[in-house]
Structure formats: C-alpha cells, structure tokens
Amino acid sequence: MLSCKDLVAQSSDFLDGQLSLRERLGVRAHLAMCRHCRRFIRQMKVSQQVLRQLPDAAIPELDALAERLAQQRRKS
C-alpha cells in the first residue's frame, strides 16, 4: 500500500489521469483508508479548478498589483 508521501508524489498524475491501472488502484486503496489524503486530493481538485478559470494572457493590472503588494511587504 502507498504511503502518504507516495500519494502526494503521484497526486498530480492521478488527477490528470496519467497513472496506470495498477497505480490508480493503489492510490484509490490509500484514499479509502486515509482521510488526510482524501482532504489533500479534494484541495488539489479545487486548486486545479481555480487555475483553469484564470485567463491565459497576462493582465497588466494584475502584474502591477502584485508588484505593489510585494513592495509593501518588503517595507514591513
């Protein structure tokens, strides 16, 4: 059976559907037993959904905001 560390290492491939049948079964068996890893996978799925909704092109206003926030953080 996979360890939590092994599951984390395979999580992206699992969510992207890039694991073999044997690897998927190992991940699913671990998830059936480990609530912490189930929570981790749920959080990864939410992160993927949010990232997919971001625009592909850079937004100049967003870059400027990020730079201002970084400058304020450096000052404090």
Buried (B, 14 or more C-beta within 10 A) or exposed (E): EBEEEBBBEBBEBBBEEEBEEEBBEBBEEBBEEBEEBBEBBEEBEEEEEEEEEEEEEEEEEEEEEEEEEEEEEEEE
